[in-house]
Amino acid sequence: MFDLNYDLIKQEIESETCKEHHLHPEFVKTEEGFGIRACCEPFRLELVAKSEKMIEEETTQFLDKMMKDIFKE
């Protein structure tokens, strides 16, 4: 399919700070995609939701560009 820009997602996720523990998460690329290590489960779930939205937006932008390129000719 296409490669996601994991560096952009990683920067955004790792810049977040847990409101309760004041710690930063760790974004880890895996064979299946990625994982997020955080100090607590509520913070991790919040970051997973944020990263899913970022992936959705990036996928939509890629598909929009691909469709424009197809019909350009």
C-alpha positions as CSV (number, residue, x, y, z in Angstrom):
1,M,0.0,0.0,0.0
2,F,2.0,3.0,1.2
3,D,4.4,3.9,4.1
4,L,3.0,6.1,6.8
5,N,5.2,8.9,8.1
6,Y,6.0,7.3,11.4
7,D,8.5,10.0,12.3
8,L,5.8,12.7,12.3
9,I,3.5,10.5,14.4
10,K,6.3,9.7,16.8
11,Q,7.3,13.3,17.3
12,E,3.7,14.3,18.0
13,I,3.0,11.4,20.4
14,E,6.3,11.7,22.3
15,S,5.8,15.4,22.8
16,E,2.7,14.8,24.9
17,T,3.0,14.7,28.7
18,C,0.8,12.8,31.1
19,K,-1.2,15.2,33.1
20,E,-1.1,13.0,36.2
21,H,2.5,11.7,36.2
22,H,4.2,14.4,34.1
23,L,6.0,11.8,32.0
24,H,6.5,11.4,28.2
25,P,5.4,8.3,26.3
26,E,7.6,6.2,24.1
27,F,6.5,5.5,20.5
28,V,7.8,2.1,19.2
29,K,7.6,0.9,15.6
30,T,6.8,-2.8,15.4
31,E,6.3,-5.3,12.6
32,E,2.6,-4.9,12.9
33,G,2.7,-1.1,12.9
34,F,3.5,0.6,16.2
35,G,3.1,0.6,19.9
36,I,2.9,3.2,22.6
37,R,4.5,2.8,26.0
38,A,3.1,5.2,28.6
39,C,3.1,5.6,32.4
40,C,-0.5,4.7,32.8
41,E,-3.3,3.0,30.8
42,P,-5.6,6.1,30.6
43,F,-2.8,8.1,29.1
44,R,-1.8,5.3,26.7
45,L,-5.5,5.0,25.5
46,E,-5.6,8.7,24.9
47,L,-2.5,8.6,22.8
48,V,-3.7,5.5,20.8
49,A,-6.8,7.4,19.9
50,K,-4.8,10.5,18.9
51,S,-2.4,8.3,16.8
52,E,-5.3,6.6,15.1
53,K,-6.8,9.9,14.1
54,M,-3.4,11.0,12.7
55,I,-3.1,7.8,10.7
56,E,-6.6,8.3,9.4
57,E,-5.9,11.9,8.3
58,E,-2.6,10.9,6.6
59,T,-4.3,8.0,4.8
60,T,-7.1,10.3,3.6
61,Q,-4.5,12.8,2.3
62,F,-2.6,10.1,0.5
63,L,-5.8,8.7,-1.1
64,D,-6.9,12.2,-2.2
65,K,-3.5,12.9,-3.8
66,M,-3.6,9.5,-5.5
67,M,-7.1,10.1,-6.9
68,K,-6.1,13.6,-8.2
69,D,-3.0,12.1,-9.9
70,I,-5.1,9.3,-11.5
71,F,-7.6,11.7,-13.0
72,K,-4.9,14.3,-13.9
73,E,-4.2,12.7,-17.3
